[in-house]
Every structure is written in C-alpha cells, then in structure tokens.
Amino acid sequence: MKCDEGYRCDVCGQDVTSIIDSDLYLRYVIGQLDPETLHTTAERHLRCNPVLAQFIDDPRFEPVVVDGPMGLANLDPDFVAQRRDLVTRGFQRLHEINHWPGDRDLTQYPLPEAIEAYRSK
C-alpha cells in the first residue's frame, strides 16, 4: 500500500480516515499490539470491532452494544471495569494525538503503562 492511499478497513472495505476511528492505533496505544507488527497488521474502524469498541465510555463515541457471550452483560464485572478504564483512556489518547502539532513521534503514542510493557519485552 502506498502512503497516500490510506488504510482500508479489513471488515467494511472503507478508508479509515482518522486516528480517532482506528482500531489498529487504539490497540497499539493500549498495549495490545506489538510495535514491530504495527505496519503489517490489518486496520479496522473502531465500530468494525464491536467487541473492543463496547468498552469505550466517552461522550464523543456512541456506545456499542454486543449481544451474546462477548457482550458486557456476560463478562466478569471486574474485568469489564478494568477493560473499560483502559480502552476509554486509549480512546481519549487517540483524541490527544489527533491534536498534536507538527511531526508525531509514534513511540510516544501509547499510554505510559503500555510504553513500559513494550520496553520490558
């Protein structure tokens, strides 16, 4: 893929036009995606990964409801609380990054605990 072509969502096929809509960068920011595989991992819109998106609790994001065994109602409440905190902070971080001026240092994108985890590997 050429840089000027952007990234296509591997679920819906549409362009992922903003970092705040990016499942790939959210997973990177929260420490769920190894930095070495960032450039080779498929991209998706956040909404095209509802199992992850359901944990975003921010007024800028319309809630996603997942039915079935992976839905919040069927998961351990402590896990849900921890996951909601992490994923929401990651989503908020994407909004911060989106407003950074000038050149962006990709290594500074992740949350502090994710940076620490990446460094310890």
C-alpha positions as CSV (number, residue, x, y, z in Angstrom):
1,M,0.0,0.0,0.0
2,K,1.3,3.5,-0.8
3,C,1.3,6.0,2.0
4,D,-1.1,8.4,0.1
5,E,-3.7,5.6,-0.3
6,G,-4.5,5.5,3.4
7,Y,-5.7,2.4,5.2
8,R,-8.7,0.3,4.3
9,C,-10.8,-1.4,6.9
10,D,-10.5,-5.2,6.5
11,V,-14.1,-5.5,7.7
12,C,-16.1,-3.0,5.7
13,G,-13.6,-2.0,3.0
14,Q,-13.9,1.7,3.5
15,D,-11.0,4.0,4.3
16,V,-10.1,4.6,8.0
17,T,-9.5,8.3,7.6
18,S,-8.7,9.4,11.1
19,I,-6.7,8.1,14.0
20,I,-9.7,8.6,16.3
21,D,-11.6,5.9,14.2
22,S,-8.7,3.5,14.2
23,D,-8.9,0.1,15.9
24,L,-5.3,-0.5,14.9
25,Y,-4.0,2.5,16.7
26,L,-6.3,2.0,19.7
27,R,-4.9,-1.4,20.2
28,Y,-1.3,-0.1,19.8
29,V,-2.0,2.8,22.3
30,I,-3.3,0.4,25.0
31,G,-0.5,-2.1,24.6
32,Q,-2.4,-4.8,22.8
33,L,-0.4,-4.7,19.6
34,D,3.4,-5.2,19.3
35,P,5.0,-2.1,17.8
36,E,7.0,-4.3,15.5
37,T,3.8,-5.5,13.8
38,L,2.0,-2.2,13.6
39,H,2.9,-1.7,9.9
40,T,1.8,-5.2,9.0
41,T,-1.4,-5.5,11.0
42,A,-4.8,-5.1,9.3
43,E,-6.7,-1.9,10.0
44,R,-10.4,-1.6,11.1
45,H,-12.7,1.1,12.1
46,L,-13.4,1.0,15.9
47,R,-17.1,0.3,15.1
48,C,-16.0,-2.6,12.9
49,N,-14.5,-4.3,16.0
50,P,-17.5,-4.1,18.4
51,V,-16.0,-6.4,21.0
52,L,-13.3,-3.8,21.7
53,A,-15.5,-0.7,20.9
54,Q,-18.1,-1.7,23.5
55,F,-15.6,-0.8,26.3
56,I,-15.3,2.9,25.1
57,D,-17.1,5.1,27.6
58,D,-16.7,8.6,26.3
59,P,-19.3,11.1,25.2
60,R,-17.6,11.6,21.8
61,F,-18.3,7.9,21.0
62,E,-21.7,6.5,20.5
63,P,-22.0,3.3,22.6
64,V,-21.7,-0.1,21.0
65,V,-23.7,-3.0,22.4
66,V,-22.6,-6.5,21.8
67,D,-25.1,-9.4,22.4
68,G,-24.0,-12.9,23.3
69,P,-21.2,-14.3,25.3
70,M,-18.7,-11.5,24.5
71,G,-21.2,-8.7,25.5
72,L,-20.5,-6.7,28.6
73,A,-23.5,-8.2,30.4
74,N,-22.0,-11.6,30.1
75,L,-18.5,-10.7,31.3
76,D,-17.0,-10.6,34.8
77,P,-17.8,-7.1,36.2
78,D,-14.2,-6.5,37.5
79,F,-12.8,-7.4,34.1
80,V,-15.4,-5.0,32.4
81,A,-14.4,-2.2,34.8
82,Q,-10.7,-2.6,34.2
83,R,-11.1,-3.0,30.5
84,R,-13.5,-0.1,30.2
85,D,-10.9,2.1,32.0
86,L,-8.0,1.0,29.8
87,V,-9.9,1.2,26.4
88,T,-11.5,4.5,27.3
89,R,-8.2,6.1,28.2
90,G,-6.8,4.7,25.0
91,F,-9.6,6.3,23.0
92,Q,-9.0,9.6,24.8
93,R,-5.3,9.3,24.0
94,L,-6.2,9.0,20.3
95,H,-8.0,12.3,20.5
96,E,-5.0,13.9,22.2
97,I,-2.7,12.6,19.5
98,N,-5.0,13.8,16.8
99,H,-4.4,17.4,18.0
100,W,-0.6,17.2,18.4
101,P,1.0,19.8,16.2
102,G,3.7,19.0,13.7
103,D,5.5,15.7,13.3
104,R,4.4,13.0,15.6
105,D,6.6,10.5,17.3
106,L,4.9,7.1,17.0
107,T,6.8,5.8,20.1
108,Q,5.0,8.4,22.2
109,Y,1.5,7.3,21.3
110,P,1.0,4.5,23.8
111,L,-0.3,5.0,27.3
112,P,2.5,5.1,29.9
113,E,1.9,1.5,31.1
114,A,1.9,0.3,27.5
115,I,5.2,2.1,26.8
116,E,6.7,0.4,29.9
117,A,5.4,-3.0,28.9
118,Y,6.9,-2.6,25.4
119,R,10.2,-1.6,26.8
120,S,10.3,-4.6,29.2
121,K,9.9,-7.1,26.3
